[in-house]
Amino acid sequence: MKLAASCFNPLSFFPEDEWIPTSDWPPNVVQGKSYETTDERGLSIWQQVEDRLKFYKGADALPAEVTQVGPRFGKAQLTLPRLGQGSFRVLVTDAYKRRCAFTGSPVLHVLEAAHIRPYSDEGPHAVNNGILFRQDVHTLFDRGYITVTPEYRVEVSRRIKEEFANGHEYYSAHGKPISLPTQLNSIPRLIFLAGTIKIDSLANSTSKMRG
């Protein structure tokens, strides 16, 4: 079955081997069936579409006249998929009402579910081990430039200014509380927050200068 949005002009279709199965769509439906990203099935389909679009956007990034020279792929590697990653993202996104806990951004396409305790460090795919961040904030969080205290407040490392000579948007949020889920069992657990990377924060830098 081919799927295309009627608002797109011209219509585009993925190759048949990349079609997304829609087993819950009756075969006699021609028009009128739709999905919403507010439900798990619709969000799952949209994420699969995004994954495919990222590939094609990357392929279109080079000018048409450029010819690639040399190997196209490196050595084969074995990658173990994260079991439960998809449902973790859906549940965290829903718990935070589809808004970044740091910036308040509602742009779903740039929001990511971040693990507080890394999955590689035995962090569970649990909602209370996750925070919804915008992509840039997620990257800074994972790399230790931003953290969240056990009091649910933002701490920003002075390294952003030292290493990149900018970061006003992030420093303006320093010390402010993050947005939290309304369900108590979805709020980040203190045991996970206590294990986050300790950073040389803006507050530490200020206190040193005052001393």
Accessible surface in RSA format (square Angstrom, percent):
REM  Atomic radii and reference values for relative SASA: ProtOr
REM  Chains: A
REM  Algorithm: Lee & Richards
REM  Probe-radius: 1.40
REM  Slices: 20
REM RES _ NUM      All-atoms   Total-Side   Main-Chain    Non-polar    All polar
REM                ABS   REL    ABS   REL    ABS   REL    ABS   REL    ABS   REL
RES MET A   1   107.29  55.6  59.98  39.7  47.31 112.6  70.09  59.6  37.20  49.3
RES LYS A   2   121.74  59.4  97.51  59.8  24.23  57.7  48.91  44.0  72.83  77.6
RES LEU A   3    63.54  35.4  41.31  29.6  22.23  55.9  43.25  30.4  20.28  54.6
RES ALA A   4    50.76  46.7   7.43  11.5  43.33  98.6  17.65  24.9  33.11  87.7
RES ALA A   5    41.32  38.0  27.64  42.7  13.68  31.1  36.55  51.5   4.77  12.6
RES SER A   6   111.97  94.6  77.02 102.8  34.95  80.5  46.29  98.6  65.68  92.0
RES CYS A   7   106.57  80.6  70.76  78.9  35.81  84.2  49.44 125.3  57.12  61.6
RES PHE A   8   121.79  60.9 115.34  71.4   6.45  16.8 117.75  71.4   4.03  11.5
RES ASN A   9   145.98 100.7 111.32 107.6  34.66  83.4  28.36  68.3 117.62 113.7
RES PRO A  10   112.74  82.2 104.27  95.1   8.46  30.8 106.10  87.6   6.63  41.2
RES LEU A  11    91.91  51.2  68.15  48.8  23.76  59.7  68.15  47.9  23.76  63.9
RES SER A  12    92.46  78.1  70.90  94.6  21.56  49.7  48.00 102.2  44.47  62.3
RES PHE A  13    99.76  49.9  66.10  40.9  33.65  87.6  70.16  42.5  29.60  84.7
RES PHE A  14    48.57  24.3  39.76  24.6   8.81  22.9  40.23  24.4   8.34  23.9
RES PRO A  15    65.76  47.9  53.59  48.8  12.17  44.2  65.50  54.1   0.26   1.6
RES GLU A  16   129.00  74.1 113.37  85.8  15.63  37.2  33.38  64.6  95.62  78.1
RES ASP A  17   130.28  91.3  86.83  86.4  43.45 102.7  51.17 120.4  79.11  78.9
RES GLU A  18    48.74  28.0  47.71  36.1   1.02   2.4  20.08  38.8  28.65  23.4
RES TRP A  19    72.25  29.0  56.44  27.3  15.82  37.1  57.70  30.8  14.55  23.6
RES ILE A  20    16.72   9.5   7.19   5.4   9.53  23.0   7.19   5.2   9.53  25.8
RES PRO A  21   101.28  73.8  88.06  80.3  13.22  48.1  99.68  82.3   1.60   9.9
RES THR A  22    15.74  11.2   4.55   4.6  11.19  26.7   1.04   1.4  14.70  22.2
RES SER A  23   116.53  98.5  75.52 100.8  41.02  94.5  55.56 118.3  60.97  85.4
RES ASP A  24    70.28  49.2  47.36  47.1  22.92  54.2  47.23 111.2  23.05  23.0
RES TRP A  25    34.99  14.0  26.89  13.0   8.10  19.0  27.16  14.5   7.82  12.7
RES PRO A  26    63.29  46.1  56.48  51.5   6.81  24.8  62.76  51.8   0.53   3.3
RES PRO A  27   129.13  94.1 103.85  94.7  25.29  91.9 105.32  87.0  23.81 148.0
RES ASN A  28   126.28  87.1  98.49  95.2  27.79  66.9  45.63 109.8  80.65  78.0
RES VAL A  29    47.57  31.3  31.37  28.4  16.20  39.0  35.97  31.2  11.61  31.5
RES VAL A  30   143.33  94.3 111.45 100.9  31.88  76.8 115.44 100.3  27.88  75.6
RES GLN A  31   164.26  91.9 134.58  98.4  29.68  70.7  45.36  96.5 118.90  90.2
RES GLY A  32    69.91  86.2   0.00   N/A  69.91  86.2  39.56 108.6  30.35  68.0
RES LYS A  33    76.88  37.5  56.04  34.4  20.85  49.6  20.97  18.9  55.92  59.6
RES SER A  34    82.39  69.6  60.74  81.1  21.65  49.9  39.02  83.1  43.37  60.8
RES TYR A  35    57.92  27.0  28.26  16.1  29.66  77.2  31.12  23.4  26.79  33.0
RES GLU A  36   106.94  61.4 104.94  79.4   2.00   4.8  36.28  70.2  70.66  57.7
RES THR A  37    48.66  34.6  45.57  46.2   3.08   7.3  24.07  32.3  24.59  37.2
RES THR A  38    89.55  63.7  70.19  71.2  19.37  46.2  55.09  74.0  34.46  52.1
RES ASP A  39    65.24  45.7  58.13  57.9   7.11  16.8  46.01 108.3  19.23  19.2
RES GLU A  40   107.24  61.6  99.03  74.9   8.21  19.6  32.13  62.1  75.11  61.3
RES ARG A  41    79.16  33.2  73.14  37.3   6.02  14.3  46.66  63.8  32.50  19.7
RES GLY A  42     3.50   4.3   0.00   N/A   3.50   4.3   0.35   1.0   3.14   7.0
RES LEU A  43     7.87   4.4   7.87   5.6   0.00   0.0   7.87   5.5   0.00   0.0
RES SER A  44    35.99  30.4  35.08  46.8   0.91   2.1  14.77  31.5  21.21  29.7
RES ILE A  45    16.41   9.3  16.41  12.2   0.00   0.0  16.41  11.8   0.00   0.0
RES TRP A  46    69.18  27.8  68.22  33.0   0.96   2.3  69.02  36.8   0.16   0.3
RES GLN A  47    22.20  12.4  21.57  15.8   0.63   1.5   8.75  18.6  13.45  10.2
RES GLN A  48    51.61  28.9  51.29  37.5   0.31   0.7  23.22  49.4  28.39  21.5
RES VAL A  49    30.45  20.0  30.45  27.6   0.00   0.0  30.45  26.5   0.00   0.0
RES GLU A  50    24.34  14.0  23.14  17.5   1.20   2.9  11.03  21.3  13.31  10.9
RES ASP A  51    87.52  61.3  76.20  75.8  11.32  26.8  24.69  58.1  62.83  62.7
RES ARG A  52    52.43  22.0  48.62  24.8   3.82   9.1  15.38  21.0  37.05  22.5
RES LEU A  53    64.60  36.0  64.58  46.2   0.02   0.1  64.58  45.4   0.02   0.1
RES LYS A  54   128.20  62.5 117.36  72.0  10.84  25.8  76.98  69.3  51.23  54.6
RES PHE A  55   134.26  67.2 122.97  76.2  11.30  29.4 131.66  79.8   2.60   7.4
RES TYR A  56    67.22  31.4  67.22  38.2   0.00   0.0  64.29  48.3   2.93   3.6
RES LYS A  57   144.27  70.4 134.25  82.4  10.02  23.9  83.88  75.5  60.39  64.3
RES GLY A  58    47.64  58.7   0.00   N/A  47.64  58.7  34.37  94.3  13.27  29.7
RES ALA A  59    65.57  60.3  31.93  49.3  33.64  76.5  44.55  62.7  21.01  55.7
RES ASP A  60   114.51  80.2  89.47  89.1  25.04  59.2  30.54  71.9  83.98  83.7
RES ALA A  61    79.50  73.1  43.40  67.0  36.09  82.1  53.94  76.0  25.56  67.7
RES LEU A  62   109.05  60.7  97.31  69.6  11.74  29.5  97.49  68.5  11.55  31.1
RES PRO A  63    71.12  51.8  56.11  51.2  15.00  54.5  68.24  56.3   2.87  17.9
RES ALA A  64   110.11 101.2  67.05 103.5  43.06  97.9  78.95 111.2  31.16  82.6
RES GLU A  65   143.90  82.6 112.80  85.3  31.10  74.0  71.95 139.2  71.95  58.7
RES VAL A  66    76.19  50.1  54.29  49.2  21.90  52.8  58.84  51.1  17.35  47.0
RES THR A  67   110.82  78.8  92.52  93.8  18.31  43.6  66.32  89.1  44.51  67.3
RES GLN A  68    93.18  52.1  63.65  46.5  29.53  70.3  29.84  63.5  63.34  48.0
RES VAL A  69   138.97  91.4 109.77  99.4  29.20  70.4 112.37  97.6  26.60  72.2
RES GLY A  70    46.67  57.6   0.00   N/A  46.67  57.6  26.80  73.6  19.87  44.5
RES PRO A  71   125.73  91.6  96.33  87.8  29.40 106.9 108.68  89.7  17.06 106.0
RES ARG A  72   167.35  70.3 138.58  70.6  28.77  68.5  50.71  69.3 116.65  70.7
RES PHE A  73   174.86  87.5 149.13  92.4  25.74  67.0 157.28  95.4  17.58  50.3
RES GLY A  74    72.12  88.9   0.00   N/A  72.12  88.9  40.71 111.7  31.41  70.4
RES LYS A  75   195.45  95.4 170.61 104.7  24.84  59.1 120.90 108.8  74.55  79.4
RES ALA A  76   109.37 100.6  69.19 106.8  40.18  91.4  80.29 113.1  29.09  77.1
RES GLN A  77   162.73  91.0 125.27  91.6  37.46  89.2  37.11  79.0 125.62  95.3
RES LEU A  78   164.83  91.8 129.73  92.8  35.10  88.2 132.76  93.2  32.07  86.3
RES THR A  79   110.73  78.8  90.38  91.6  20.35  48.5  70.46  94.6  40.26  60.9
RES LEU A  80   144.40  80.4 125.91  90.1  18.49  46.5 125.91  88.4  18.49  49.8
RES PRO A  81   101.19  73.8  82.06  74.8  19.14  69.6  90.75  74.9  10.45  64.9
RES ARG A  82   117.72  49.4 100.60  51.3  17.12  40.8  27.01  36.9  90.71  55.0
RES LEU A  83   142.25  79.2 134.28  96.1   7.96  20.0 136.84  96.1   5.41  14.5
RES GLY A  84    40.09  49.4   0.00   N/A  40.09  49.4  27.22  74.7  12.86  28.8
RES GLN A  85    59.73  33.4  58.82  43.0   0.91   2.2  33.15  70.6  26.58  20.2
RES GLY A  86    42.97  53.0   0.00   N/A  42.97  53.0  34.99  96.0   7.99  17.9
RES SER A  87    54.18  45.8  47.04  62.8   7.14  16.5  31.91  68.0  22.27  31.2
RES PHE A  88     2.97   1.5   0.44   0.3   2.52   6.6   2.97   1.8   0.00   0.0
RES ARG A  89    60.64  25.5  60.64  30.9   0.00   0.0  16.67  22.8  43.97  26.7
RES VAL A  90    16.54  10.9  16.11  14.6   0.43   1.0  16.11  14.0   0.43   1.2
RES LEU A  91    93.59  52.1  90.77  64.9   2.81   7.1  90.84  63.8   2.75   7.4
RES VAL A  92     0.00   0.0   0.00   0.0   0.00   0.0   0.00   0.0   0.00   0.0
RES THR A  93     3.34   2.4   3.34   3.4   0.00   0.0   1.03   1.4   2.31   3.5
RES ASP A  94    72.04  50.5  70.44  70.1   1.60   3.8  10.55  24.8  61.49  61.3
RES ALA A  95    17.13  15.7   4.41   6.8  12.71  28.9  15.42  21.7   1.70   4.5
RES TYR A  96    10.59   4.9   1.75   1.0   8.84  23.0   5.28   4.0   5.31   6.5
RES LYS A  97   128.12  62.5 117.35  72.0  10.77  25.6  67.03  60.3  61.09  65.1
RES ARG A  98    59.31  24.9  58.66  29.9   0.65   1.6  25.06  34.2  34.25  20.8
RES ARG A  99   121.64  51.1 120.47  61.4   1.17   2.8  32.72  44.7  88.91  53.9
RES CYS A 100     0.30   0.2   0.00   0.0   0.30   0.7   0.00   0.0   0.30   0.3
RES ALA A 101     3.52   3.2   0.00   0.0   3.52   8.0   0.09   0.1   3.43   9.1
RES PHE A 102    25.65  12.8   3.10   1.9  22.55  58.7   3.87   2.3  21.79  62.4
RES THR A 103    48.90  34.8   9.85  10.0  39.05  93.1  18.30  24.6  30.60  46.3
RES GLY A 104    27.03  33.3   0.00   N/A  27.03  33.3  22.05  60.5   4.98  11.2
RES SER A 105    17.43  14.7  11.53  15.4   5.90  13.6  13.39  28.5   4.04   5.7
RES PRO A 106    76.82  56.0  61.39  56.0  15.43  56.1  61.39  50.7  15.43  95.9
RES VAL A 107    79.14  52.1  73.82  66.8   5.32  12.8  79.14  68.8   0.00   0.0
RES LEU A 108    27.38  15.2  23.23  16.6   4.15  10.4  23.23  16.3   4.15  11.2
RES HIS A 109    97.02  53.0  85.23  59.2  11.79  30.2  51.34  52.9  45.68  53.2
RES VAL A 110    48.83  32.1  48.83  44.2   0.00   0.0  48.83  42.4   0.00   0.0
RES LEU A 111     2.82   1.6   0.47   0.3   2.35   5.9   0.47   0.3   2.35   6.3
RES GLU A 112    56.06  32.2  55.52  42.0   0.54   1.3  18.64  36.1  37.42  30.6
RES ALA A 113     8.04   7.4   0.58   0.9   7.46  17.0   0.58   0.8   7.46  19.8
RES ALA A 114     0.06   0.1   0.00   0.0   0.06   0.1   0.06   0.1   0.00   0.0
RES HIS A 115    15.91   8.7  10.50   7.3   5.41  13.9   5.11   5.3  10.80  12.6
RES ILE A 116     6.60   3.8   0.13   0.1   6.47  15.6   0.13   0.1   6.47  17.6
RES ARG A 117    74.53  31.3  72.12  36.8   2.41   5.7  10.07  13.8  64.46  39.1
RES PRO A 118    69.81  50.9  66.64  60.7   3.18  11.5  69.81  57.6   0.00   0.0
RES TYR A 119    75.97  35.5  65.79  37.4  10.18  26.5  40.30  30.3  35.67  44.0
RES SER A 120   104.73  88.5  66.52  88.8  38.21  88.0  53.06 113.0  51.66  72.4
RES ASP A 121    87.17  61.1  81.60  81.2   5.58  13.2  15.77  37.1  71.40  71.2
RES GLU A 122   151.61  87.0 131.36  99.4  20.24  48.2  56.87 110.0  94.73  77.3
RES GLY A 123     2.73   3.4   0.00   N/A   2.73   3.4   0.00   0.0   2.73   6.1
RES PRO A 124    52.66  38.4  43.65  39.8   9.01  32.8  52.66  43.5   0.00   0.0
RES HIS A 125    49.04  26.8  19.65  13.7  29.39  75.2  20.41  21.0  28.64  33.3
RES ALA A 126    33.08  30.4  27.54  42.5   5.54  12.6  33.08  46.6   0.00   0.0
RES VAL A 127    29.49  19.4  25.21  22.8   4.27  10.3  25.21  21.9   4.27  11.6
RES ASN A 128    33.51  23.1  32.77  31.7   0.74   1.8   0.72   1.7  32.79  31.7
RES ASN A 129     0.00   0.0   0.00   0.0   0.00   0.0   0.00   0.0   0.00   0.0
RES GLY A 130     0.00   0.0   0.00   N/A   0.00   0.0   0.00   0.0   0.00   0.0
RES ILE A 131     0.24   0.1   0.24   0.2   0.00   0.0   0.24   0.2   0.00   0.0
RES LEU A 132     0.14   0.1   0.14   0.1   0.00   0.0   0.14   0.1   0.00   0.0
RES PHE A 133     0.19   0.1   0.19   0.1   0.00   0.0   0.19   0.1   0.00   0.0
RES ARG A 134    49.20  20.7  49.20  25.1   0.00   0.0  17.81  24.3  31.39  19.0
RES GLN A 135    66.88  37.4  66.42  48.5   0.46   1.1  19.11  40.7  47.77  36.2
RES ASP A 136    50.23  35.2  40.64  40.5   9.59  22.7  40.35  95.0   9.88   9.9
RES VAL A 137     0.00   0.0   0.00   0.0   0.00   0.0   0.00   0.0   0.00   0.0
RES HIS A 138    30.63  16.7  30.63  21.3   0.00   0.0  25.03  25.8   5.60   6.5
RES THR A 139    57.44  40.9  52.76  53.5   4.68  11.1  29.89  40.1  27.55  41.6
RES LEU A 140    23.83  13.3  23.83  17.0   0.00   0.0  23.83  16.7   0.00   0.0
RES PHE A 141    13.89   6.9   8.70   5.4   5.19  13.5   8.70   5.3   5.19  14.9
RES ASP A 142    80.27  56.2  56.36  56.1  23.91  56.5  26.26  61.8  54.01  53.9
RES ARG A 143   162.42  68.2 143.96  73.4  18.47  44.0  39.54  54.0 122.88  74.5
RES GLY A 144     1.56   1.9   0.00   N/A   1.56   1.9   1.38   3.8   0.18   0.4
RES TYR A 145    20.61   9.6  20.61  11.7   0.00   0.0   5.10   3.8  15.51  19.1
RES ILE A 146     1.26   0.7   0.23   0.2   1.03   2.5   0.23   0.2   1.03   2.8
RES THR A 147    10.52   7.5  10.52  10.7   0.00   0.0  10.07  13.5   0.45   0.7
RES VAL A 148     1.51   1.0   0.75   0.7   0.76   1.8   0.75   0.6   0.76   2.1
RES THR A 149    20.39  14.5  17.57  17.8   2.82   6.7  19.82  26.6   0.57   0.9
RES PRO A 150    57.81  42.1  50.99  46.5   6.82  24.8  50.99  42.1   6.82  42.4
RES GLU A 151   119.49  68.6 100.57  76.1  18.92  45.0  57.14 110.5  62.36  50.9
RES TYR A 152    45.82  21.4  45.82  26.1   0.00   0.0  35.05  26.3  10.76  13.3
RES ARG A 153   110.95  46.6 110.95  56.6   0.00   0.0  27.28  37.3  83.67  50.7
RES VAL A 154     2.72   1.8   2.72   2.5   0.00   0.0   2.72   2.4   0.00   0.0
RES GLU A 155    51.11  29.3  51.11  38.7   0.00   0.0   5.75  11.1  45.36  37.0
RES VAL A 156     0.00   0.0   0.00   0.0   0.00   0.0   0.00   0.0   0.00   0.0
RES SER A 157     0.00   0.0   0.00   0.0   0.00   0.0   0.00   0.0   0.00   0.0
RES ARG A 158    67.28  28.2  67.13  34.2   0.14   0.3   9.14  12.5  58.13  35.2
RES ARG A 159    79.19  33.3  79.19  40.4   0.00   0.0  33.12  45.3  46.07  27.9
RES ILE A 160     4.25   2.4   4.25   3.2   0.00   0.0   4.25   3.1   0.00   0.0
RES LYS A 161   136.99  66.8 132.26  81.2   4.73  11.3  74.81  67.3  62.18  66.2
RES GLU A 162   115.05  66.1  75.80  57.3  39.25  93.5  44.99  87.0  70.07  57.2
RES GLU A 163    92.44  53.1  58.35  44.1  34.09  81.2  36.45  70.5  55.99  45.7
RES PHE A 164   104.92  52.5  86.39  53.5  18.54  48.2  92.60  56.1  12.33  35.3
RES ALA A 165    89.44  82.2  60.18  92.9  29.27  66.6  64.33  90.6  25.12  66.5
RES ASN A 166    95.31  65.7  81.93  79.2  13.38  32.2  40.50  97.5  54.81  53.0
RES GLY A 167     7.47   9.2   0.00   N/A   7.47   9.2   4.51  12.4   2.96   6.6
RES HIS A 168   153.72  84.0 144.75 100.6   8.96  22.9 102.52 105.7  51.20  59.6
RES GLU A 169    88.11  50.6  78.50  59.4   9.61  22.9  45.24  87.5  42.87  35.0
RES TYR A 170    34.33  16.0  34.33  19.5   0.00   0.0  17.84  13.4  16.49  20.3
RES TYR A 171    34.97  16.3  26.01  14.8   8.95  23.3  26.17  19.7   8.80  10.8
RES SER A 172    58.86  49.7  37.84  50.5  21.01  48.4  35.62  75.9  23.23  32.5
RES ALA A 173    13.90  12.8  13.38  20.6   0.52   1.2  13.90  19.6   0.00   0.0
RES HIS A 174    42.43  23.2  24.62  17.1  17.81  45.6  20.26  20.9  22.17  25.8
RES GLY A 175    31.65  39.0   0.00   N/A  31.65  39.0  24.10  66.1   7.54  16.9
RES LYS A 176   120.12  58.6 119.04  73.0   1.08   2.6  72.26  65.0  47.86  51.0
RES PRO A 177    87.19  63.5  69.40  63.3  17.79  64.7  69.40  57.3  17.79 110.5
RES ILE A 178     9.30   5.3   0.07   0.1   9.23  22.2   1.23   0.9   8.06  21.9
RES SER A 179    68.76  58.1  58.97  78.7   9.79  22.6  34.33  73.1  34.43  48.2
RES LEU A 180    64.84  36.1  38.76  27.7  26.08  65.6  38.95  27.4  25.89  69.7
RES PRO A 181     7.09   5.2   0.54   0.5   6.55  23.8   1.92   1.6   5.17  32.1
RES THR A 182   101.43  72.1  72.63  73.6  28.80  68.6  71.72  96.3  29.72  44.9
RES GLN A 183   118.70  66.4 117.19  85.6   1.51   3.6  33.63  71.6  85.07  64.5
RES LEU A 184   151.77  84.5 135.60  97.0  16.17  40.6 135.75  95.3  16.01  43.1
RES ASN A 185   119.73  82.6  99.30  96.0  20.43  49.2  47.21 113.6  72.52  70.1
RES SER A 186    13.63  11.5  13.63  18.2   0.00   0.0   0.05   0.1  13.58  19.0
RES ILE A 187    36.03  20.5  32.07  23.9   3.96   9.6  32.07  23.1   3.96  10.8
RES PRO A 188     1.44   1.0   0.00   0.0   1.44   5.2   0.00   0.0   1.44   9.0
RES ARG A 189   120.10  50.4 114.82  58.5   5.29  12.6  26.45  36.1  93.66  56.8
RES LEU A 190    97.44  54.3  92.95  66.5   4.48  11.3  93.10  65.4   4.34  11.7
RES ILE A 191    96.20  54.7  84.19  62.7  12.00  28.9  90.41  65.1   5.79  15.7
RES PHE A 192    13.14   6.6  12.34   7.6   0.80   2.1  12.37   7.5   0.76   2.2
RES LEU A 193     1.66   0.9   0.00   0.0   1.66   4.2   0.00   0.0   1.66   4.5
RES ALA A 194    58.30  53.6  43.57  67.2  14.73  33.5  47.64  67.1  10.66  28.2
RES GLY A 195    60.61  74.7   0.00   N/A  60.61  74.7  29.43  80.8  31.18  69.8
RES THR A 196    17.75  12.6   9.82  10.0   7.93  18.9   8.42  11.3   9.33  14.1
RES ILE A 197    96.33  54.8  86.57  64.5   9.76  23.5  93.66  67.4   2.67   7.2
RES LYS A 198   162.75  79.4 136.08  83.5  26.67  63.5 124.51 112.1  38.24  40.7
RES ILE A 199    21.56  12.3   1.39   1.0  20.17  48.6   7.59   5.5  13.97  37.9
RES ASP A 200    45.85  32.1  36.85  36.7   9.01  21.3  26.36  62.0  19.50  19.4
RES SER A 201     0.95   0.8   0.95   1.3   0.00   0.0   0.00   0.0   0.95   1.3
RES LEU A 202    54.35  30.3  54.35  38.9   0.00   0.0  54.35  38.2   0.00   0.0
RES ALA A 203    49.90  45.9  39.55  61.0  10.35  23.5  46.16  65.0   3.74   9.9
RES ASN A 204    64.56  44.5  63.93  61.8   0.63   1.5   7.31  17.6  57.24  55.3
RES SER A 205    12.68  10.7  12.35  16.5   0.32   0.7   0.07   0.2  12.60  17.7
RES THR A 206    39.57  28.1  39.57  40.1   0.00   0.0  27.37  36.8  12.21  18.5
RES SER A 207    66.09  55.8  55.21  73.7  10.88  25.1  45.04  95.9  21.05  29.5
RES LYS A 208   127.35  62.1 103.19  63.3  24.16  57.5  83.21  74.9  44.14  47.0
RES MET A 209   148.21  76.8 112.75  74.6  35.46  84.4  82.29  70.0  65.93  87.3
RES ARG A 210   201.51  84.6 162.75  83.0  38.76  92.3  62.80  85.8 138.71  84.1
RES GLY A 211    99.35 122.5   0.00   N/A  99.35 122.5  52.48 144.0  46.87 105.0
END  Absolute sums over single chains surface
CHAIN  1 A    14386.1      11390.3       2995.7       8467.7       5918.3
END  Absolute sums over all chains
TOTAL         14386.1      11390.3       2995.7       8467.7       5918.3
